[in-house]
Amino acid sequence: MTELQIQRCEVCGTNAFPDRLWCPGCGVGTMQHVPAGAGHVEEETTLRRAPTADLVTLGTVRLEAGPVIIARLPTGAKTGTRVRLERTTEGTIWARE
């Protein structure tokens, strides 16, 4: 797993996720990738993929940089938990305490 990257506009500093062709703040096309940094779980929900399957916990994470991202949460993570986001080679985003 690698640390999740978000985009930051080189002109106005707006942060964005997922990747954009143009800055949502000023419309310029000069976005650079930067580490997402830490955030806090805002909400969490538990899903059961099938009647006998393991439970999957998802949550919305508001990054200190601004964007809100949906991620898989570690066991026991609750609203307010401080996390860092990582991306697997398959593209899944995981929150880690």
VMD Tcl script that draws the C-alpha trace (Angstrom):
set ca {
  {0.00 0.00 0.00}
  {1.06 3.56 -0.65}
  {-0.03 6.83 0.89}
  {-3.03 8.31 -0.92}
  {-2.26 11.28 -3.18}
  {-4.63 14.19 -3.81}
  {-4.21 17.09 -6.21}
  {-3.31 20.66 -5.28}
  {-3.61 23.58 -7.69}
  {-0.24 25.24 -8.29}
  {-1.99 28.62 -8.73}
  {-4.68 28.95 -6.03}
  {-3.84 26.03 -3.69}
  {-7.26 24.32 -3.94}
  {-7.10 20.61 -3.00}
  {-9.13 18.06 -4.98}
  {-9.97 14.36 -5.06}
  {-10.51 12.44 -7.31}
  {-8.07 13.73 -9.94}
  {-9.28 16.64 -12.06}
  {-8.11 18.01 -15.38}
  {-8.71 21.58 -14.20}
  {-8.76 23.18 -10.77}
  {-12.31 23.36 -9.32}
  {-11.33 26.65 -7.65}
  {-9.80 28.72 -10.44}
  {-10.09 26.60 -13.61}
  {-6.34 26.43 -14.30}
  {-4.93 23.11 -15.58}
  {-1.80 23.00 -13.40}
  {-2.57 20.45 -10.70}
  {0.20 18.59 -8.83}
  {-0.03 15.43 -6.71}
  {0.66 15.78 -2.98}
  {0.23 13.40 0.00}
  {-3.35 13.41 1.32}
  {-2.24 13.77 4.94}
  {-4.41 12.99 7.95}
  {-8.13 13.33 8.45}
  {-11.00 12.39 10.74}
  {-13.79 9.86 10.28}
  {-17.06 11.80 9.92}
  {-19.44 8.87 9.55}
  {-19.17 5.11 9.44}
  {-21.40 2.28 8.30}
  {-21.08 -1.49 8.36}
  {-22.06 -3.58 5.34}
  {-22.64 -7.30 5.08}
  {-21.80 -8.50 1.58}
  {-23.71 -11.77 1.98}
  {-25.61 -13.44 4.84}
  {-22.57 -15.47 5.91}
  {-19.83 -13.07 4.77}
  {-17.57 -10.93 6.90}
  {-18.65 -7.41 7.72}
  {-17.10 -4.48 5.83}
  {-16.88 -1.08 7.53}
  {-16.85 2.01 5.31}
  {-16.65 5.63 6.32}
  {-16.36 9.16 5.08}
  {-13.05 10.76 5.99}
  {-12.64 14.54 5.89}
  {-9.01 15.32 5.22}
  {-7.38 18.25 6.99}
  {-6.57 19.41 3.43}
  {-10.31 19.62 2.69}
  {-11.55 16.79 0.43}
  {-13.98 14.15 1.75}
  {-13.15 10.56 0.76}
  {-14.95 7.25 1.27}
  {-12.60 4.58 2.61}
  {-12.57 1.16 4.24}
  {-12.14 1.61 7.97}
  {-10.11 -0.47 10.40}
  {-11.94 -2.47 13.05}
  {-13.06 -0.22 15.87}
  {-12.75 3.10 14.00}
  {-15.59 5.40 14.99}
  {-16.70 8.95 14.25}
  {-13.88 11.32 15.21}
  {-11.06 8.77 14.83}
  {-7.93 10.35 13.31}
  {-6.72 8.35 10.30}
  {-4.32 8.44 7.33}
  {-5.39 7.08 3.95}
  {-3.57 4.50 1.85}
  {-4.33 3.07 -1.61}
  {-3.78 -0.56 -2.58}
  {-2.38 -1.56 -5.96}
  {-5.99 -2.48 -6.89}
  {-7.17 1.06 -6.07}
  {-9.02 0.39 -2.80}
  {-8.64 3.21 -0.26}
  {-8.02 2.14 3.34}
  {-7.98 4.28 6.46}
  {-5.26 3.49 9.01}
  {-5.10 4.76 12.58}
}
mol new
graphics top color blue
foreach p $ca { graphics top sphere $p radius 0.5 }
foreach p [lrange $ca 0 end-1] q [lrange $ca 1 end] { graphics top cylinder $p $q radius 0.2 }
display resetview
